[in-house]
């Protein structure tokens, strides 16, 4: 079974090779140009890994956050100790060097757990593991766990909401911060997630607590320049939800341009002034300023480039690009975003919609509820899905579904005029004849829009309900950036 995975599974040798090459190139340029400083906070993960060496071995002046502090964020043990010392919560975790210890820890915190080798880049080679048998299989098949190759196991909190914080600090003081919420539950890589800014589901109390965490982190790591955090919000009982930091990078993230455009303030400009220690702007709480618009950042996938890969989102990143759109509300912004993705054709009322996936998830019946008034023909490949949805009185036709003959399946798609597929599975397909895998994969191969993540699928069904049938002329969501954000970037 192929898995879609654009992030490479770097082993230790590869990692060291790329770091060595990068270090030598940076030092060559640094010496050739007689540079007065080097910036390591705008180039992804690799510069972070060599920051300490540039300072200590290369005697280069690293601008911004001290590499000693960067190391304290990159080293899981130091990172956790500092979070504990400043009273910031985190999910239970442990670094382990044997299968038996890993099993014992997973039993102690309870499944599911997130497992990753401790030496890889963010997001690569991670897995959410639901049982002891699966854990044993993962660790033994990869020969991944040993004293030389420890694994980090973290308690995976199901149904949690993920929050992204992009921020700029100067000498440990928070200057700017943006709080974006994910539409998808935690467990989808932040590069594959749908971001909403400003958030629509975070109350003032949660926003204040997130700002306080950002302030504490900026101070604890003496941050100068850009940084970003992922925080999960989970209901664990009690008066207020738990906020747990799952990651903190002392560098700019992929969403820095997005938050700058949406909020009308150039975050990287502020970060550069902080790095140079010149004209550093005064602290400003952008999230306290009210806006009559929001924006969504949605992923662009290229599943067709990965033959046989299962179009299914998980902790490893799969997207190859992203699109940001504005709107007066979430419905308008998300509607515009999805229609802007490459090769997207809206399923029109009267055409066929194929439904499938897990009958345990609550979203599929709600999707049918939103779409039913629009006059689509609802189709299913199994009686189970029909029974699951028939409770609401919806008319669903079970159709033939040849799983091993692509040509015959293409004819079925044509025969029933299938122009949209909603397949909400709980996990990847295990085999090449798994019904849900075949449905997802062939929707992609036949150029039919596929909705396979529960939260975004439900949101788009809501958009279809609100926006179809279309009115003539220019749609109301089509307006210029300056109309939304008010003109020039500050």
Residue pairs with C-beta under 8 A, 6 or more apart in sequence:
1 310
1 428
1 429
1 430
1 431
1 432
1 437
2 306
2 307
2 308
2 309
2 310
3 309
3 310
3 316
3 428
4 303
4 306
4 309
4 310
4 311
4 312
4 318
5 124
5 309
5 316
5 318
6 317
6 318
6 319
6 320
7 121
7 123
7 124
7 316
7 317
8 14
8 121
8 124
9 120
9 124
9 125
10 18
10 119
10 120
10 121
10 124
11 119
12 119
12 149
15 49
15 119
15 120
15 121
18 46
19 46
19 49
19 50
19 53
22 46
22 47
22 50
23 50
23 53
23 54
23 58
26 38
26 47
26 50
26 54
26 58
26 60
27 54
27 58
27 60
29 35
30 38
30 58
30 60
35 60
36 61
37 60
37 61
37 62
37 63
38 54
38 60
38 61
38 62
38 63
39 62
39 63
39 64
39 225
39 275
40 47
40 48
40 50
40 51
40 54
40 62
40 64
40 67
40 70
40 251
41 47
41 48
41 64
41 65
41 225
41 226
41 227
41 250
41 251
41 252
41 271
41 275
42 226
42 251
42 252
42 268
42 271
43 251
44 251
45 121
45 122
45 249
45 251
47 251
48 70
48 74
48 249
48 250
48 251
49 74
51 62
51 67
51 70
51 71
52 67
52 68
52 70
52 71
54 60
54 62
54 67
55 61
55 62
55 66
55 67
56 67
63 225
63 275
63 276
64 223
64 224
64 225
64 274
64 275
65 221
65 222
65 223
65 224
65 225
65 227
65 250
66 222
69 221
69 222
69 223
69 250
70 250
71 78
72 78
72 79
72 82
72 221
73 79
73 221
73 248
73 249
73 250
76 93
76 95
76 118
76 152
77 95
79 248
80 90
80 93
82 220
82 221
83 89
83 90
83 245
84 90
85 220
86 216
86 217
86 219
86 220
87 216
88 213
88 216
88 217
88 245
89 242
89 243
89 244
89 245
90 244
90 245
90 246
91 154
91 155
91 156
91 157
91 232
91 244
91 246
92 109
92 154
92 155
93 152
93 153
93 154
93 155
94 105
94 152
94 153
95 118
95 150
95 151
95 152
96 102
96 105
96 145
96 150
96 151
96 152
96 153
97 145
97 146
97 147
97 150
98 145
98 146
99 135
99 136
99 139
99 140
99 145
102 115
102 135
102 139
102 145
102 151
102 153
103 132
103 135
103 136
105 113
105 153
106 113
106 129
106 132
106 135
106 153
107 132
109 155
110 155
111 129
111 130
111 131
111 132
112 128
112 129
112 130
112 156
112 158
113 128
113 129
113 135
113 153
113 154
113 155
113 156
114 126
114 127
114 128
114 129
114 153
114 154
114 155
114 156
114 315
115 126
115 127
115 128
115 129
115 135
115 138
115 139
115 151
115 152
115 153
116 124
116 125
116 126
116 127
116 151
116 152
117 125
117 142
117 144
117 149
117 150
117 151
117 152
118 149
118 150
118 151
118 152
119 149
122 247
122 249
123 189
123 191
123 315
123 316
123 317
124 316
125 316
126 315
126 316
127 138
127 314
127 315
128 156
128 187
128 314
128 315
129 135
129 138
130 427
138 144
139 145
139 151
144 151
145 151
154 246
156 187
157 186
157 232
157 234
157 244
158 185
158 187
159 185
159 234
159 235
160 185
160 186
160 232
160 233
160 234
161 181
161 182
161 185
161 186
161 201
161 232
161 233
161 234
162 181
162 182
162 184
162 185
162 186
162 188
162 190
162 193
162 230
162 231
162 232
162 233
162 246
163 179
163 180
163 181
163 182
163 199
163 202
163 210
163 230
163 231
163 232
163 233
163 243
164 179
164 180
164 181
164 182
164 190
164 195
164 228
164 229
164 230
164 231
164 253
164 255
165 177
165 178
165 179
165 180
165 210
165 213
165 214
165 228
165 229
165 230
165 231
166 177
166 178
166 180
166 226
166 228
166 252
166 253
166 255
166 256
166 259
166 267
167 174
167 175
167 176
167 177
167 178
167 214
167 218
167 226
167 227
167 228
167 229
168 174
168 175
168 176
168 177
168 225
168 226
168 227
168 267
168 270
168 271
168 274
169 175
169 218
169 223
169 224
169 225
169 227
169 274
170 224
170 274
170 277
170 280
171 222
171 224
172 218
172 219
172 221
172 222
172 223
172 224
173 218
173 219
173 283
174 211
174 214
174 215
174 218
174 283
175 270
175 274
175 280
175 281
175 282
175 283
175 284
176 265
176 267
176 270
176 281
176 283
176 284
176 286
177 211
177 214
177 285
177 286
177 287
178 197
178 255
178 259
178 262
178 263
178 267
178 286
178 287
179 197
179 198
179 199
179 202
179 207
179 210
179 211
179 287
180 195
180 196
180 197
180 199
180 255
180 258
180 259
180 297
181 195
181 196
181 197
181 199
181 200
181 201
181 202
182 188
182 190
182 193
182 194
182 195
182 196
183 193
183 194
183 195
183 196
183 296
183 334
183 455
183 456
183 459
184 192
184 193
184 194
184 313
184 453
184 455
184 456
185 454
185 455
186 232
186 246
187 314
187 315
188 313
188 314
188 315
188 453
189 313
189 314
189 315
189 316
189 317
189 318
190 230
190 253
190 255
191 254
191 299
191 317
191 319
191 322
192 299
192 313
192 317
192 318
192 319
193 299
194 296
194 297
194 298
194 299
194 334
194 337
194 456
194 459
195 255
195 258
195 296
195 297
196 294
196 295
196 296
196 330
196 333
197 258
197 259
197 262
197 263
197 294
197 295
197 297
198 262
198 287
198 291
198 294
199 207
200 294
200 329
200 330
202 210
202 233
205 240
206 233
206 240
206 241
206 243
207 287
209 243
210 231
210 243
211 285
211 287
213 229
213 231
213 243
213 245
214 229
217 223
217 227
217 229
217 245
217 248
218 227
221 227
221 248
221 250
223 250
224 274
224 275
224 277
225 250
225 251
225 271
225 274
225 275
226 250
226 251
226 252
226 253
226 256
226 267
226 268
226 271
227 248
227 249
227 250
227 251
228 248
228 249
228 251
228 252
228 253
228 255
228 256
229 245
229 247
229 248
229 249
230 245
230 246
230 247
230 248
231 243
231 244
231 245
231 246
232 243
232 244
232 246
233 241
233 242
233 243
234 241
234 242
234 244
235 241
235 242
236 242
252 267
252 268
252 271
254 322
255 297
256 267
256 268
257 268
258 295
258 297
258 322
258 324
259 267
260 266
260 267
260 268
260 489
261 295
261 324
261 481
261 485
261 489
262 294
262 295
262 324
262 326
262 485
263 286
263 485
264 485
264 486
264 487
264 488
264 489
264 490
265 284
265 286
265 489
265 490
266 489
266 490
270 280
270 281
273 279
273 280
273 281
274 280
292 328
293 326
293 327
293 328
293 333
293 484
293 485
294 326
294 327
294 329
294 330
294 333
295 324
295 325
295 326
295 327
295 333
295 484
296 324
296 325
296 327
296 330
296 333
296 334
296 337
297 322
297 323
297 324
297 337
298 322
298 323
298 324
298 325
298 334
298 337
298 338
298 341
299 318
299 319
299 321
299 322
300 319
300 320
300 321
300 322
300 323
300 341
300 342
301 311
301 318
301 319
301 320
302 320
302 321
303 309
303 311
303 318
303 444
304 444
304 445
305 320
308 432
308 441
309 441
310 428
310 429
310 437
310 440
310 441
311 440
311 441
311 443
311 444
311 450
311 452
312 425
312 427
312 428
312 429
312 440
312 452
313 452
313 453
314 428
323 337
323 340
323 341
324 337
325 333
325 334
325 336
325 337
325 340
325 477
326 333
326 336
326 479
326 481
326 484
326 485
327 333
327 334
327 335
327 336
327 477
328 476
328 477
330 459
331 462
331 463
331 466
331 467
332 476
332 477
333 477
334 456
334 459
334 460
334 463
335 460
335 463
335 466
335 467
335 477
336 477
336 478
338 344
338 460
338 463
339 346
343 447
344 449
345 419
345 447
345 449
346 449
346 464
346 468
347 353
347 376
347 419
347 420
347 449
347 464
348 419
348 468
349 374
349 375
349 376
349 468
349 469
350 375
350 376
350 377
351 376
351 377
351 417
351 418
351 419
351 420
352 376
352 377
352 379
352 416
352 417
352 418
352 419
352 420
353 371
353 376
353 377
353 378
353 379
353 418
353 419
353 420
353 421
353 422
354 379
354 380
354 381
354 399
354 416
354 418
354 420
354 421
354 422
354 423
354 439
354 443
355 364
355 367
355 368
355 378
355 379
355 380
355 385
355 389
355 396
355 421
355 422
355 423
356 380
356 381
356 382
356 385
356 421
356 422
356 423
356 424
356 435
356 436
356 439
357 364
357 385
357 422
357 423
357 424
357 425
357 426
357 436
357 452
358 424
358 425
358 426
359 384
359 385
359 387
359 388
360 426
361 424
361 426
361 454
363 424
363 454
363 455
363 457
363 458
364 385
364 388
364 389
364 422
364 424
365 388
365 389
365 391
365 392
366 458
366 461
367 422
367 457
367 458
367 461
368 378
368 389
368 392
368 394
369 392
370 458
370 461
370 462
370 464
370 465
371 378
371 461
371 464
371 465
372 378
372 394
373 465
374 464
374 465
374 468
374 469
376 420
377 397
377 416
377 417
378 389
378 394
378 395
378 396
378 397
379 396
379 397
379 398
379 399
379 416
379 418
380 386
380 389
380 396
380 397
380 398
380 399
381 398
381 399
381 401
381 435
381 439
382 398
382 401
382 435
383 398
385 396
386 396
386 398
389 396
390 396
397 416
399 412
399 416
400 412
401 409
401 412
401 435
401 438
401 439
402 408
402 409
402 412
403 409
403 433
403 435
403 438
404 433
406 442
406 445
409 438
409 442
410 442
410 446
412 418
413 442
413 446
413 448
418 448
419 448
419 449
420 448
420 449
420 451
421 439
421 440
421 443
421 448
421 449
421 450
421 451
422 451
422 452
422 457
422 461
423 436
423 439
423 440
423 443
423 450
423 451
423 452
424 451
424 452
424 453
424 454
424 457
425 436
425 440
425 452
428 437
429 436
429 437
429 438
429 440
431 437
432 438
440 450
440 452
443 449
443 450
444 450
451 457
451 460
451 461
